């Protein structure tokens, strides 16, 4: 399986592959459930190459480590999946 950081970089930097619609599914430890967000809502901080940031419905910004990503969807189709432990 391709490592998640490689897939996220491909989405960000490969112009042909990245022009699709992507959603990321990550496990939220507080809510104890998977959260699915549009890749367009993610921000990748320059100071940390192992997390992304995303704002929730209330505008609070959450830093999500890559190891909590468990699903990636491309145009609605699941293309990458890692089971929860």
N, C-alpha and C positions, 0 to 999 in steps of 0.2 A: 504494500500500500504506500502511496506517495505521502511523505510527511506533510502535515498541515501547513507549515510555513512555506514550503515550496508551492503548494496549490494556491495559497493566498497571494504569494508573489506573482504567480502566473496570471491570476485574475487581475492584479494591479498593473502589470507591465506588458502582458502580451496583448497587443491591440485587437487581434482577431478573436482570440478566445475571450477576452475580457469585455467585449461589447454586448454579451448576453446579460440577462437578468439573473443575478445571484442572490441567494439567501443563505445566511449562516445560522446554524442551530447550535447554541451553546447551553451548557448546564448552569443554571443559576442556583447557587448553594443556599441562598436565603429563601427563595421561593420553592426550592426543591423540585424544579421542573425544567424542561427544555424551553428555551426562549428562541424564537426564530425572528431574525431581523434582516432587512435588506442590506446587502453589501454596501449600497450607496450611503447608508447611515453610519458606516464605520469610519473612524479616524485612526490613523497609524502614527503614534507619536515618534518623533525622531530620536528621543533619548532612550527608548526601550524597544528592542526588536522582537520581543516575546509576548507582547500584548497588543490589543486594539482597544479603542474607547468607543462607547456608544451611549447616547442619551436615552433615558427612558421616557415614558409618557409625561412625566412631571418635570422633565428637563434636567434631571440629575445624571451626571456623567459617571459611567461605570467603566473601570479598567478590567478587561477580560483577558486572562492569560490564554495563550493558544491551546494549552493542554485541556481546557474546558470546552473547546470546540469539538462537537461530535457529529455534525452533519453539514454538508454543503449541497445546495440545490442549484442547478443551472436550468433556467427557464422552467422551473417547477419540478424538474426531475432530479431525484437524489443521485448525485455523482460521487459522493464520498461519505463514508459512514464509519464511525468508530463506536463500538458498544460502550455503554456506561459500565463502570466497574461494579 
